[in-house]
Every structure is written in structure tokens, then in C-alpha cells.
Amino acid sequence: MLSVSRILNGTVTPGDALRYGRQTSKVPAHLLHYSVDKKPIVVWNVTRICNLYCVHCYADAKDKPQPGELTTAEGLRLIDDIADFGVPTLLFSGGEPLMREDIFQLAPHATARGIRTVLSTNGTLITPDVAGRIRDAGFSYVGVSIDGLEEAHDRIRGKKGAFRQALAGVRYCRDAGIRTGLRLTVHALNVRELPAIFDLLEDEGIDRLCVYHLAYAGRGDKMRRFDLEPQETRAAVDYIFDRSQEMHRRGVDKDILTVDNHADNVYLYLRILREQPEREEEVHRLLSWNGGNQSGIAVSCVDPLGQLHVDQFSWHYSLGDVRRRPFSEIWTDTADPVMRVLKDRKSHLQGRCRVCRWLDICNGNLRVRAERYFGEFLAPDPACYLTDEEIGVRPGTPEAAEAARWPVPVQGDRRVVAAANRSAET
């Protein structure tokens, strides 16, 4: 997760994190990215049930109950364990978490145990009464998924009227005094909606916008043909950066973040070098502390059945069952080969990632995209949009030969390759 607006606009500095000793237990939420001990945020997909059918859903959510989901008692035990372990934040996700009947029993227990609780929701089930219950349960933040304005959102979410319901949910939460933000997964079906989403952010007085890059997981894997091509990604990220700076200049300070493509960290740093070279040292320090991709380090996921994963997109690989072993024990067990690699992955990566000069601030990007695209967990992330020149690879060098082992898509290729892969699979 990259704090675009804070870093670009200089509203966070290394001194802010150092003041708290960079300890997870002491820093405020907006500085967790820079902690030195990297206690994991837990994404808990409390249910797979959902009332929508989003085309990019990584959980492949259904409208029917899934047998074997963690019970209330098991959920409370999980919360106690992660609280004892020092987890700073528990993000309740789904499916649609508000369809889980005991959500307002689980969340207050987490809050009482000192864990910051966050709700990730499609917003359609939030009424004024529900917003009040969300506030009273102690949720510190509510992120509502918005995929564009009405036409685009309803098409992507698979339900007419979903946009109006979601926007009403945002307003109810805002009016209840809950910090509220929008979550947008950007791809070819909605990238043109970015300006309208920024306008909506301002018009509605919404605090935050998280722009997610597409992850190839669940139904999102079938969406690969709609992923942005490298030049399209650059244009989208440029717009996000430009708009963040423009709003700040007007005194409109919003929290803008990008998520799940850690090439953004490098791209932001290169922009700083061009436009604010006097801030190069402090920005590089912050990005190094951020560390790029944190799957298996400072990001974790518990799925509805209690399986623990390195992130919310990696349900195909389980580290263990929290019913049988405590979260804290599984998470620190580097006998698992995937966990062992992820804790210190730099020497294991292949292709462009192996020879990239920016590994300290990217950390190899999102492994699940590499695995889905190339069939190899340690291959380069195909969604990296940086050029060979930008990552420090010169033609005719050993580094260039290593990069060529896993040829990543160039402009115009990614959707073609994805379509060919699907044809071969069928």
C-alpha cells in the first residue's frame, strides 16, 4: 500500500515515524507502513456470501452459504490470538461481511482487545441504523467499493441500483461520524471513470480513496484480458499522482493510496527525482521502510474456512488452519517453503525482478500475478510497467539475459497473451 498523497505532498516525513520508535504497537494507523517490526495486518474474509456478483472478485463470492465457515466461538478465539500476537489491524471482508449475522459481536470484541477494526463492504446493506451499529461496534474506518459512476459500477457489480445503494451507504456512514473511503479496482472496463471518482470524492466530502490494481485471483484471474497495458497503467498512475497534487495545492487534502502494484513505489520515487530532488533522501527512506510488497510479512489473510494465507489473493495455498494451530504459531513458522521465501525473497526472485535495482522499495511486486501468468511463483510480475532502462537493465549485459528468461508483456501484448492462455486452457 502506497500513501501517494502523503508522500508526494510531503505531509509525512521520516521524523513522524521515528517519533514513535517505528513500533507497530505505538505508531498511528497512517504510519504502520513504516514500522520496523512489521506485525501483520489481518484480512479476515468472514464469509463468502455476497449479494452482488463482481466480475473481479478475488474471493469468487457466492449468494449461498459455504459450509464450514468459522463459528462465532472460533472467530472470538482467533481475535484473542491475534490480539496477543500484536496484530495492529483486523480488516473484516468477504464476500459481504455485513451478511454475517455475528459481525456486530466479533468487531466489538476485537476493538475491546485493542485491535483497530476496519470494514470492507460493498455498501449496499448500510442503512442509517446499520451505520449506527457500525459506529457503535468500534469500526475506525469503512471502505466502500465503487467501480465507477452508476452505469459502470452496476455493470461491474452485476446488479442494477448497486451504485445508488453503495453511495447511500457511504453517506450514512459519513453522517454517523465514521471515517469513510472509496475502494476502486482499476482495469480496462473502468479506467476512464477515474476523473469522475476523484470528483465524487470531493463533492461528497469523502476522506479517502484507495485505487487497487487488478490481482489475478478468483474471478479476477478471468479478468486478465481487461488488465491495463503498461502504458495505460502509467497514464492512470500519472493521473492519480497529478490529481493528488492538484487537490493539495487547492487545500483539499484527501488520503489517496494505490494498492497491489509496487512498481508504483518506484514510479513515485522517479517523479520525486524529477520534480522535487531536494526531497529524494527522505522519500527514499520512507519507501524503504514501506518495503514494497508485504505478503507473508505485514499482510496476512484468514479465509472463511479458517485457512491462513500470505495475502487475500493467495487462497490456492494454505499455510495452515487456525482451528488446529494458532495464527501466531503458523505465521512465525518458516518451515513452510513459501513463507520462508517470502520473509526474505530478494535472492529467490527470477527475471526482471531479480536484477531490478529497486527491490528495496518494491520487493518483487505481487507474487500471485506472476504465478497465475507464468505458472511460476518466483517469476517477475507481468503487471510491472517500468522499462528496462528504469530498472537499471542495459542491453547486452548479464542482467539483460536474466530479464529475458521471463519475457514480460510490452504495450499491446498482455491481453493477447492472456486470451491465448485461456484458449489453451479450454
Contacts in CASP RR format, 6 or more apart in sequence:
PFRMAT RR
TARGET T0000
AUTHOR 0000-0000-0000
METHOD contacts of the structure
MODEL  1
MLSVSRILNGTVTPGDALRYGRQTSKVPAHLLHYSVDKKPIVVWNVTRIC
NLYCVHCYADAKDKPQPGELTTAEGLRLIDDIADFGVPTLLFSGGEPLMR
EDIFQLAPHATARGIRTVLSTNGTLITPDVAGRIRDAGFSYVGVSIDGLE
EAHDRIRGKKGAFRQALAGVRYCRDAGIRTGLRLTVHALNVRELPAIFDL
LEDEGIDRLCVYHLAYAGRGDKMRRFDLEPQETRAAVDYIFDRSQEMHRR
GVDKDILTVDNHADNVYLYLRILREQPEREEEVHRLLSWNGGNQSGIAVS
CVDPLGQLHVDQFSWHYSLGDVRRRPFSEIWTDTADPVMRVLKDRKSHLQ
GRCRVCRWLDICNGNLRVRAERYFGEFLAPDPACYLTDEEIGVRPGTPEA
AEAARWPVPVQGDRRVVAAANRSAET
1 33 0 8 1.000
1 210 0 8 1.000
1 257 0 8 1.000
1 258 0 8 1.000
1 259 0 8 1.000
2 257 0 8 1.000
2 258 0 8 1.000
2 259 0 8 1.000
2 262 0 8 1.000
2 264 0 8 1.000
2 265 0 8 1.000
2 268 0 8 1.000
2 290 0 8 1.000
3 12 0 8 1.000
3 30 0 8 1.000
3 33 0 8 1.000
3 255 0 8 1.000
3 257 0 8 1.000
4 240 0 8 1.000
4 241 0 8 1.000
4 244 0 8 1.000
4 256 0 8 1.000
4 257 0 8 1.000
4 258 0 8 1.000
4 264 0 8 1.000
4 268 0 8 1.000
5 11 0 8 1.000
5 244 0 8 1.000
5 247 0 8 1.000
5 248 0 8 1.000
5 253 0 8 1.000
5 254 0 8 1.000
5 255 0 8 1.000
5 256 0 8 1.000
5 257 0 8 1.000
6 12 0 8 1.000
6 30 0 8 1.000
6 255 0 8 1.000
7 268 0 8 1.000
7 272 0 8 1.000
7 283 0 8 1.000
7 286 0 8 1.000
7 287 0 8 1.000
8 241 0 8 1.000
8 244 0 8 1.000
8 245 0 8 1.000
8 248 0 8 1.000
8 268 0 8 1.000
8 271 0 8 1.000
8 272 0 8 1.000
9 244 0 8 1.000
9 245 0 8 1.000
9 248 0 8 1.000
9 253 0 8 1.000
10 279 0 8 1.000
11 248 0 8 1.000
11 253 0 8 1.000
12 30 0 8 1.000
12 31 0 8 1.000
12 286 0 8 1.000
13 282 0 8 1.000
13 286 0 8 1.000
14 34 0 8 1.000
14 282 0 8 1.000
14 285 0 8 1.000
14 286 0 8 1.000
14 289 0 8 1.000
16 31 0 8 1.000
17 27 0 8 1.000
17 31 0 8 1.000
17 34 0 8 1.000
17 35 0 8 1.000
17 286 0 8 1.000
17 289 0 8 1.000
20 26 0 8 1.000
20 27 0 8 1.000
20 28 0 8 1.000
20 31 0 8 1.000
21 27 0 8 1.000
21 36 0 8 1.000
22 34 0 8 1.000
22 35 0 8 1.000
22 36 0 8 1.000
22 37 0 8 1.000
22 289 0 8 1.000
23 35 0 8 1.000
23 36 0 8 1.000
23 37 0 8 1.000
24 32 0 8 1.000
24 35 0 8 1.000
24 37 0 8 1.000
24 38 0 8 1.000
24 39 0 8 1.000
24 86 0 8 1.000
24 88 0 8 1.000
25 39 0 8 1.000
25 86 0 8 1.000
25 88 0 8 1.000
27 34 0 8 1.000
27 35 0 8 1.000
29 88 0 8 1.000
29 89 0 8 1.000
29 116 0 8 1.000
29 140 0 8 1.000
29 141 0 8 1.000
30 255 0 8 1.000
32 41 0 8 1.000
32 88 0 8 1.000
32 89 0 8 1.000
32 298 0 8 1.000
33 289 0 8 1.000
33 290 0 8 1.000
34 286 0 8 1.000
34 289 0 8 1.000
34 290 0 8 1.000
35 289 0 8 1.000
35 298 0 8 1.000
36 289 0 8 1.000
38 294 0 8 1.000
38 297 0 8 1.000
38 298 0 8 1.000
39 85 0 8 1.000
39 86 0 8 1.000
39 87 0 8 1.000
39 88 0 8 1.000
39 298 0 8 1.000
40 87 0 8 1.000
40 294 0 8 1.000
40 296 0 8 1.000
40 297 0 8 1.000
40 298 0 8 1.000
40 299 0 8 1.000
40 300 0 8 1.000
40 331 0 8 1.000
41 87 0 8 1.000
41 88 0 8 1.000
41 89 0 8 1.000
41 90 0 8 1.000
41 91 0 8 1.000
41 298 0 8 1.000
41 299 0 8 1.000
41 300 0 8 1.000
42 82 0 8 1.000
42 87 0 8 1.000
42 89 0 8 1.000
42 90 0 8 1.000
42 91 0 8 1.000
42 300 0 8 1.000
42 301 0 8 1.000
42 302 0 8 1.000
42 327 0 8 1.000
43 91 0 8 1.000
43 93 0 8 1.000
43 120 0 8 1.000
43 299 0 8 1.000
43 300 0 8 1.000
43 301 0 8 1.000
43 302 0 8 1.000
43 311 0 8 1.000
43 312 0 8 1.000
44 78 0 8 1.000
44 90 0 8 1.000
44 91 0 8 1.000
44 92 0 8 1.000
44 93 0 8 1.000
44 301 0 8 1.000
44 302 0 8 1.000
45 59 0 8 1.000
45 93 0 8 1.000
45 94 0 8 1.000
45 95 0 8 1.000
45 301 0 8 1.000
45 302 0 8 1.000
45 303 0 8 1.000
45 304 0 8 1.000
45 312 0 8 1.000
46 69 0 8 1.000
46 70 0 8 1.000
46 92 0 8 1.000
46 93 0 8 1.000
46 94 0 8 1.000
46 97 0 8 1.000
46 100 0 8 1.000
46 103 0 8 1.000
46 106 0 8 1.000
46 304 0 8 1.000
47 65 0 8 1.000
47 66 0 8 1.000
47 69 0 8 1.000
47 94 0 8 1.000
47 95 0 8 1.000
47 96 0 8 1.000
47 97 0 8 1.000
47 99 0 8 1.000
47 100 0 8 1.000
47 304 0 8 1.000
48 59 0 8 1.000
48 60 0 8 1.000
48 61 0 8 1.000
48 62 0 8 1.000
48 66 0 8 1.000
48 69 0 8 1.000
48 94 0 8 1.000
48 95 0 8 1.000
48 304 0 8 1.000
49 61 0 8 1.000
49 62 0 8 1.000
49 63 0 8 1.000
49 64 0 8 1.000
49 65 0 8 1.000
49 66 0 8 1.000
49 94 0 8 1.000
49 95 0 8 1.000
49 96 0 8 1.000
49 99 0 8 1.000
49 100 0 8 1.000
50 57 0 8 1.000
50 59 0 8 1.000
50 61 0 8 1.000
50 62 0 8 1.000
50 63 0 8 1.000
50 94 0 8 1.000
50 95 0 8 1.000
50 96 0 8 1.000
50 99 0 8 1.000
50 122 0 8 1.000
51 63 0 8 1.000
51 96 0 8 1.000
51 99 0 8 1.000
51 122 0 8 1.000
51 124 0 8 1.000
51 125 0 8 1.000
51 159 0 8 1.000
52 61 0 8 1.000
52 96 0 8 1.000
52 122 0 8 1.000
52 124 0 8 1.000
52 157 0 8 1.000
52 158 0 8 1.000
52 159 0 8 1.000
52 162 0 8 1.000
53 61 0 8 1.000
53 63 0 8 1.000
53 157 0 8 1.000
53 158 0 8 1.000
53 159 0 8 1.000
54 61 0 8 1.000
54 122 0 8 1.000
54 145 0 8 1.000
54 147 0 8 1.000
54 156 0 8 1.000
54 157 0 8 1.000
54 158 0 8 1.000
54 219 0 8 1.000
55 156 0 8 1.000
55 158 0 8 1.000
55 189 0 8 1.000
55 219 0 8 1.000
55 220 0 8 1.000
55 223 0 8 1.000
56 156 0 8 1.000
56 185 0 8 1.000
56 187 0 8 1.000
56 214 0 8 1.000
56 219 0 8 1.000
56 220 0 8 1.000
56 223 0 8 1.000
57 95 0 8 1.000
57 218 0 8 1.000
57 219 0 8 1.000
57 220 0 8 1.000
58 215 0 8 1.000
58 217 0 8 1.000
58 218 0 8 1.000
58 219 0 8 1.000
58 220 0 8 1.000
58 312 0 8 1.000
58 313 0 8 1.000
58 315 0 8 1.000
59 93 0 8 1.000
59 94 0 8 1.000
59 95 0 8 1.000
59 218 0 8 1.000
59 303 0 8 1.000
59 312 0 8 1.000
59 315 0 8 1.000
60 218 0 8 1.000
60 219 0 8 1.000
61 94 0 8 1.000
61 95 0 8 1.000
61 96 0 8 1.000
66 304 0 8 1.000
66 305 0 8 1.000
68 304 0 8 1.000
68 305 0 8 1.000
69 304 0 8 1.000
69 305 0 8 1.000
70 78 0 8 1.000
70 302 0 8 1.000
70 304 0 8 1.000
70 305 0 8 1.000
70 306 0 8 1.000
70 322 0 8 1.000
70 323 0 8 1.000
72 102 0 8 1.000
72 105 0 8 1.000
72 106 0 8 1.000
74 306 0 8 1.000
74 322 0 8 1.000
74 323 0 8 1.000
75 106 0 8 1.000
76 105 0 8 1.000
76 106 0 8 1.000
76 109 0 8 1.000
78 302 0 8 1.000
78 306 0 8 1.000
78 322 0 8 1.000
78 327 0 8 1.000
79 90 0 8 1.000
79 106 0 8 1.000
79 109 0 8 1.000
79 110 0 8 1.000
79 113 0 8 1.000
79 115 0 8 1.000
80 113 0 8 1.000
81 322 0 8 1.000
81 326 0 8 1.000
81 327 0 8 1.000
81 328 0 8 1.000
82 90 0 8 1.000
82 115 0 8 1.000
82 327 0 8 1.000
82 328 0 8 1.000
83 110 0 8 1.000
83 113 0 8 1.000
83 114 0 8 1.000
83 115 0 8 1.000
84 328 0 8 1.000
85 327 0 8 1.000
85 328 0 8 1.000
85 331 0 8 1.000
87 115 0 8 1.000
88 115 0 8 1.000
88 116 0 8 1.000
89 115 0 8 1.000
89 116 0 8 1.000
89 117 0 8 1.000
89 118 0 8 1.000
90 110 0 8 1.000
90 115 0 8 1.000
90 116 0 8 1.000
90 117 0 8 1.000
90 118 0 8 1.000
91 117 0 8 1.000
91 118 0 8 1.000
91 119 0 8 1.000
91 120 0 8 1.000
92 103 0 8 1.000
92 106 0 8 1.000
92 107 0 8 1.000
92 117 0 8 1.000
92 118 0 8 1.000
92 119 0 8 1.000
92 120 0 8 1.000
93 120 0 8 1.000
93 312 0 8 1.000
94 120 0 8 1.000
94 304 0 8 1.000
96 121 0 8 1.000
96 122 0 8 1.000
96 124 0 8 1.000
96 125 0 8 1.000
97 103 0 8 1.000
97 119 0 8 1.000
97 120 0 8 1.000
97 121 0 8 1.000
98 119 0 8 1.000
98 121 0 8 1.000
98 123 0 8 1.000
98 125 0 8 1.000
98 126 0 8 1.000
98 130 0 8 1.000
99 125 0 8 1.000
100 106 0 8 1.000
103 137 0 8 1.000
104 133 0 8 1.000
104 137 0 8 1.000
107 117 0 8 1.000
107 119 0 8 1.000
107 137 0 8 1.000
107 138 0 8 1.000
107 139 0 8 1.000
108 136 0 8 1.000
108 137 0 8 1.000
108 138 0 8 1.000
110 117 0 8 1.000
111 117 0 8 1.000
111 137 0 8 1.000
111 138 0 8 1.000
111 139 0 8 1.000
116 140 0 8 1.000
117 137 0 8 1.000
117 138 0 8 1.000
117 139 0 8 1.000
117 140 0 8 1.000
118 139 0 8 1.000
118 140 0 8 1.000
118 141 0 8 1.000
118 142 0 8 1.000
118 143 0 8 1.000
119 134 0 8 1.000
119 139 0 8 1.000
119 141 0 8 1.000
119 142 0 8 1.000
119 143 0 8 1.000
120 143 0 8 1.000
120 145 0 8 1.000
120 183 0 8 1.000
121 142 0 8 1.000
121 143 0 8 1.000
121 144 0 8 1.000
121 145 0 8 1.000
122 144 0 8 1.000
122 145 0 8 1.000
122 157 0 8 1.000
122 162 0 8 1.000
122 166 0 8 1.000
123 144 0 8 1.000
123 145 0 8 1.000
123 165 0 8 1.000
123 166 0 8 1.000
123 169 0 8 1.000
123 170 0 8 1.000
124 159 0 8 1.000
124 162 0 8 1.000
124 165 0 8 1.000
124 166 0 8 1.000
124 169 0 8 1.000
126 134 0 8 1.000
126 144 0 8 1.000
126 168 0 8 1.000
126 169 0 8 1.000
126 170 0 8 1.000
126 172 0 8 1.000
126 173 0 8 1.000
127 169 0 8 1.000
127 172 0 8 1.000
128 172 0 8 1.000
128 175 0 8 1.000
128 176 0 8 1.000
130 172 0 8 1.000
131 169 0 8 1.000
131 172 0 8 1.000
131 173 0 8 1.000
131 175 0 8 1.000
131 176 0 8 1.000
131 178 0 8 1.000
132 176 0 8 1.000
134 142 0 8 1.000
134 173 0 8 1.000
134 176 0 8 1.000
134 178 0 8 1.000
135 173 0 8 1.000
135 176 0 8 1.000
135 177 0 8 1.000
135 178 0 8 1.000
139 178 0 8 1.000
140 179 0 8 1.000
141 178 0 8 1.000
141 179 0 8 1.000
141 180 0 8 1.000
141 181 0 8 1.000
141 208 0 8 1.000
142 173 0 8 1.000
142 178 0 8 1.000
142 179 0 8 1.000
142 180 0 8 1.000
142 181 0 8 1.000
143 180 0 8 1.000
143 181 0 8 1.000
143 182 0 8 1.000
143 183 0 8 1.000
143 208 0 8 1.000
143 210 0 8 1.000
144 166 0 8 1.000
144 169 0 8 1.000
144 170 0 8 1.000
144 173 0 8 1.000
144 180 0 8 1.000
144 181 0 8 1.000
144 182 0 8 1.000
144 183 0 8 1.000
145 166 0 8 1.000
145 182 0 8 1.000
145 183 0 8 1.000
145 184 0 8 1.000
145 185 0 8 1.000
146 153 0 8 1.000
146 163 0 8 1.000
146 166 0 8 1.000
146 167 0 8 1.000
146 170 0 8 1.000
146 182 0 8 1.000
146 183 0 8 1.000
146 184 0 8 1.000
146 197 0 8 1.000
146 200 0 8 1.000
147 153 0 8 1.000
147 156 0 8 1.000
147 157 0 8 1.000
147 184 0 8 1.000
147 185 0 8 1.000
147 190 0 8 1.000
147 193 0 8 1.000
148 156 0 8 1.000
148 163 0 8 1.000
148 184 0 8 1.000
148 190 0 8 1.000
148 193 0 8 1.000
148 196 0 8 1.000
148 197 0 8 1.000
149 163 0 8 1.000
149 193 0 8 1.000
149 196 0 8 1.000
149 197 0 8 1.000
149 200 0 8 1.000
150 161 0 8 1.000
150 163 0 8 1.000
150 164 0 8 1.000
152 189 0 8 1.000
152 190 0 8 1.000
152 193 0 8 1.000
153 162 0 8 1.000
153 163 0 8 1.000
153 166 0 8 1.000
154 160 0 8 1.000
154 161 0 8 1.000
154 162 0 8 1.000
154 163 0 8 1.000
155 189 0 8 1.000
156 189 0 8 1.000
156 190 0 8 1.000
157 163 0 8 1.000
167 204 0 8 1.000
170 180 0 8 1.000
170 181 0 8 1.000
170 182 0 8 1.000
170 204 0 8 1.000
170 206 0 8 1.000
171 204 0 8 1.000
173 180 0 8 1.000
174 180 0 8 1.000
174 204 0 8 1.000
174 205 0 8 1.000
174 206 0 8 1.000
179 207 0 8 1.000
179 208 0 8 1.000
180 206 0 8 1.000
180 207 0 8 1.000
180 208 0 8 1.000
181 206 0 8 1.000
181 207 0 8 1.000
181 208 0 8 1.000
181 209 0 8 1.000
181 210 0 8 1.000
182 197 0 8 1.000
182 200 0 8 1.000
182 201 0 8 1.000
182 206 0 8 1.000
182 208 0 8 1.000
182 209 0 8 1.000
182 210 0 8 1.000
183 210 0 8 1.000
183 212 0 8 1.000
184 190 0 8 1.000
184 193 0 8 1.000
184 194 0 8 1.000
184 197 0 8 1.000
184 209 0 8 1.000
184 210 0 8 1.000
184 211 0 8 1.000
184 212 0 8 1.000
185 212 0 8 1.000
185 213 0 8 1.000
185 214 0 8 1.000
186 194 0 8 1.000
186 211 0 8 1.000
186 212 0 8 1.000
186 213 0 8 1.000
186 214 0 8 1.000
186 228 0 8 1.000
186 236 0 8 1.000
187 214 0 8 1.000
187 223 0 8 1.000
187 226 0 8 1.000
187 227 0 8 1.000
187 228 0 8 1.000
188 226 0 8 1.000
188 227 0 8 1.000
188 228 0 8 1.000
188 232 0 8 1.000
188 415 0 8 1.000
189 226 0 8 1.000
191 228 0 8 1.000
191 232 0 8 1.000
191 236 0 8 1.000
194 211 0 8 1.000
194 236 0 8 1.000
194 239 0 8 1.000
194 240 0 8 1.000
195 239 0 8 1.000
195 243 0 8 1.000
197 209 0 8 1.000
198 209 0 8 1.000
198 243 0 8 1.000
198 247 0 8 1.000
200 206 0 8 1.000
201 209 0 8 1.000
201 254 0 8 1.000
202 247 0 8 1.000
202 252 0 8 1.000
202 254 0 8 1.000
206 254 0 8 1.000
207 254 0 8 1.000
207 255 0 8 1.000
208 254 0 8 1.000
208 255 0 8 1.000
208 256 0 8 1.000
208 257 0 8 1.000
209 254 0 8 1.000
209 255 0 8 1.000
209 256 0 8 1.000
209 257 0 8 1.000
210 257 0 8 1.000
210 258 0 8 1.000
210 259 0 8 1.000
211 236 0 8 1.000
211 240 0 8 1.000
211 256 0 8 1.000
211 257 0 8 1.000
211 258 0 8 1.000
211 259 0 8 1.000
212 258 0 8 1.000
212 259 0 8 1.000
212 260 0 8 1.000
213 228 0 8 1.000
213 233 0 8 1.000
213 258 0 8 1.000
213 259 0 8 1.000
213 260 0 8 1.000
213 261 0 8 1.000
213 264 0 8 1.000
213 366 0 8 1.000
213 383 0 8 1.000
214 220 0 8 1.000
214 223 0 8 1.000
214 224 0 8 1.000
214 226 0 8 1.000
214 227 0 8 1.000
214 228 0 8 1.000
214 260 0 8 1.000
214 383 0 8 1.000
215 260 0 8 1.000
215 313 0 8 1.000
215 366 0 8 1.000
215 368 0 8 1.000
215 369 0 8 1.000
216 223 0 8 1.000
216 224 0 8 1.000
216 227 0 8 1.000
216 313 0 8 1.000
216 368 0 8 1.000
216 369 0 8 1.000
216 372 0 8 1.000
216 373 0 8 1.000
217 312 0 8 1.000
217 313 0 8 1.000
217 314 0 8 1.000
217 315 0 8 1.000
217 368 0 8 1.000
217 372 0 8 1.000
218 315 0 8 1.000
221 372 0 8 1.000
222 422 0 8 1.000
224 372 0 8 1.000
224 373 0 8 1.000
224 414 0 8 1.000
224 415 0 8 1.000
224 418 0 8 1.000
224 421 0 8 1.000
224 422 0 8 1.000
225 415 0 8 1.000
225 418 0 8 1.000
225 419 0 8 1.000
225 422 0 8 1.000
226 415 0 8 1.000
227 383 0 8 1.000
227 414 0 8 1.000
227 415 0 8 1.000
227 418 0 8 1.000
228 236 0 8 1.000
229 409 0 8 1.000
229 411 0 8 1.000
229 412 0 8 1.000
229 413 0 8 1.000
229 414 0 8 1.000
229 415 0 8 1.000
230 385 0 8 1.000
230 409 0 8 1.000
230 410 0 8 1.000
230 411 0 8 1.000
230 414 0 8 1.000
231 385 0 8 1.000
231 411 0 8 1.000
233 261 0 8 1.000
233 383 0 8 1.000
233 385 0 8 1.000
234 267 0 8 1.000
234 385 0 8 1.000
237 258 0 8 1.000
237 264 0 8 1.000
237 267 0 8 1.000
237 385 0 8 1.000
240 256 0 8 1.000
240 258 0 8 1.000
241 268 0 8 1.000
241 271 0 8 1.000
243 256 0 8 1.000
244 254 0 8 1.000
244 256 0 8 1.000
247 253 0 8 1.000
247 254 0 8 1.000
258 264 0 8 1.000
260 313 0 8 1.000
260 366 0 8 1.000
261 365 0 8 1.000
261 366 0 8 1.000
261 381 0 8 1.000
261 383 0 8 1.000
261 384 0 8 1.000
261 385 0 8 1.000
262 292 0 8 1.000
262 293 0 8 1.000
262 361 0 8 1.000
262 362 0 8 1.000
262 363 0 8 1.000
262 364 0 8 1.000
262 365 0 8 1.000
262 366 0 8 1.000
263 362 0 8 1.000
263 365 0 8 1.000
263 381 0 8 1.000
263 383 0 8 1.000
263 384 0 8 1.000
263 385 0 8 1.000
263 386 0 8 1.000
265 287 0 8 1.000
265 290 0 8 1.000
265 291 0 8 1.000
265 292 0 8 1.000
265 358 0 8 1.000
265 361 0 8 1.000
265 362 0 8 1.000
266 358 0 8 1.000
266 361 0 8 1.000
266 362 0 8 1.000
266 386 0 8 1.000
266 390 0 8 1.000
266 391 0 8 1.000
267 385 0 8 1.000
267 386 0 8 1.000
268 283 0 8 1.000
268 287 0 8 1.000
269 280 0 8 1.000
269 283 0 8 1.000
269 284 0 8 1.000
269 287 0 8 1.000
269 358 0 8 1.000
269 361 0 8 1.000
270 390 0 8 1.000
272 279 0 8 1.000
272 280 0 8 1.000
272 283 0 8 1.000
273 280 0 8 1.000
276 283 0 8 1.000
284 361 0 8 1.000
287 361 0 8 1.000
288 360 0 8 1.000
288 361 0 8 1.000
290 361 0 8 1.000
291 360 0 8 1.000
291 361 0 8 1.000
291 362 0 8 1.000
291 363 0 8 1.000
292 361 0 8 1.000
292 362 0 8 1.000
292 363 0 8 1.000
292 364 0 8 1.000
293 362 0 8 1.000
293 363 0 8 1.000
293 364 0 8 1.000
293 365 0 8 1.000
293 366 0 8 1.000
293 367 0 8 1.000
294 363 0 8 1.000
295 310 0 8 1.000
295 311 0 8 1.000
295 314 0 8 1.000
295 342 0 8 1.000
295 366 0 8 1.000
295 367 0 8 1.000
295 368 0 8 1.000
296 310 0 8 1.000
296 311 0 8 1.000
296 331 0 8 1.000
296 339 0 8 1.000
296 342 0 8 1.000
296 343 0 8 1.000
297 342 0 8 1.000
297 343 0 8 1.000
299 310 0 8 1.000
299 311 0 8 1.000
299 312 0 8 1.000
300 308 0 8 1.000
300 309 0 8 1.000
300 310 0 8 1.000
300 311 0 8 1.000
300 327 0 8 1.000
300 331 0 8 1.000
301 308 0 8 1.000
301 309 0 8 1.000
301 310 0 8 1.000
301 311 0 8 1.000
301 312 0 8 1.000
301 314 0 8 1.000
301 315 0 8 1.000
302 308 0 8 1.000
302 309 0 8 1.000
302 322 0 8 1.000
302 327 0 8 1.000
303 309 0 8 1.000
303 315 0 8 1.000
306 321 0 8 1.000
306 322 0 8 1.000
306 323 0 8 1.000
307 315 0 8 1.000
307 318 0 8 1.000
307 319 0 8 1.000
307 320 0 8 1.000
307 321 0 8 1.000
307 322 0 8 1.000
308 318 0 8 1.000
308 319 0 8 1.000
308 320 0 8 1.000
308 321 0 8 1.000
308 322 0 8 1.000
308 327 0 8 1.000
308 330 0 8 1.000
308 331 0 8 1.000
309 315 0 8 1.000
309 317 0 8 1.000
309 318 0 8 1.000
309 319 0 8 1.000
310 317 0 8 1.000
310 319 0 8 1.000
310 338 0 8 1.000
310 339 0 8 1.000
310 342 0 8 1.000
310 367 0 8 1.000
311 368 0 8 1.000
313 366 0 8 1.000
313 368 0 8 1.000
314 367 0 8 1.000
314 368 0 8 1.000
317 338 0 8 1.000
319 330 0 8 1.000
319 331 0 8 1.000
319 333 0 8 1.000
319 336 0 8 1.000
319 338 0 8 1.000
319 339 0 8 1.000
320 330 0 8 1.000
322 330 0 8 1.000
331 339 0 8 1.000
333 339 0 8 1.000
334 340 0 8 1.000
334 343 0 8 1.000
338 377 0 8 1.000
341 348 0 8 1.000
341 377 0 8 1.000
341 378 0 8 1.000
342 367 0 8 1.000
345 363 0 8 1.000
345 364 0 8 1.000
345 378 0 8 1.000
346 359 0 8 1.000
346 363 0 8 1.000
346 364 0 8 1.000
348 378 0 8 1.000
349 359 0 8 1.000
349 364 0 8 1.000
349 378 0 8 1.000
349 380 0 8 1.000
350 376 0 8 1.000
350 378 0 8 1.000
350 379 0 8 1.000
350 380 0 8 1.000
350 402 0 8 1.000
350 405 0 8 1.000
350 406 0 8 1.000
351 379 0 8 1.000
351 380 0 8 1.000
351 402 0 8 1.000
351 403 0 8 1.000
351 404 0 8 1.000
351 405 0 8 1.000
351 406 0 8 1.000
352 380 0 8 1.000
352 384 0 8 1.000
352 388 0 8 1.000
352 391 0 8 1.000
352 393 0 8 1.000
352 402 0 8 1.000
352 403 0 8 1.000
352 406 0 8 1.000
352 408 0 8 1.000
353 359 0 8 1.000
353 364 0 8 1.000
353 365 0 8 1.000
353 379 0 8 1.000
353 380 0 8 1.000
353 381 0 8 1.000
353 384 0 8 1.000
354 380 0 8 1.000
354 402 0 8 1.000
355 391 0 8 1.000
355 392 0 8 1.000
355 393 0 8 1.000
355 399 0 8 1.000
355 402 0 8 1.000
355 403 0 8 1.000
356 362 0 8 1.000
356 364 0 8 1.000
356 386 0 8 1.000
356 391 0 8 1.000
356 392 0 8 1.000
356 393 0 8 1.000
357 391 0 8 1.000
357 392 0 8 1.000
358 386 0 8 1.000
358 391 0 8 1.000
364 380 0 8 1.000
364 381 0 8 1.000
365 380 0 8 1.000
365 381 0 8 1.000
365 383 0 8 1.000
365 384 0 8 1.000
366 381 0 8 1.000
366 383 0 8 1.000
367 377 0 8 1.000
367 378 0 8 1.000
367 381 0 8 1.000
369 381 0 8 1.000
369 382 0 8 1.000
369 383 0 8 1.000
370 376 0 8 1.000
370 377 0 8 1.000
370 378 0 8 1.000
370 379 0 8 1.000
370 380 0 8 1.000
370 381 0 8 1.000
370 382 0 8 1.000
371 377 0 8 1.000
371 379 0 8 1.000
373 379 0 8 1.000
373 382 0 8 1.000
373 417 0 8 1.000
373 418 0 8 1.000
373 421 0 8 1.000
374 380 0 8 1.000
374 382 0 8 1.000
374 406 0 8 1.000
376 406 0 8 1.000
379 406 0 8 1.000
380 403 0 8 1.000
380 406 0 8 1.000
380 408 0 8 1.000
381 408 0 8 1.000
382 408 0 8 1.000
382 409 0 8 1.000
382 414 0 8 1.000
384 408 0 8 1.000
388 394 0 8 1.000
388 395 0 8 1.000
388 400 0 8 1.000
388 403 0 8 1.000
392 399 0 8 1.000
393 399 0 8 1.000
393 400 0 8 1.000
393 403 0 8 1.000
394 400 0 8 1.000
409 417 0 8 1.000
END
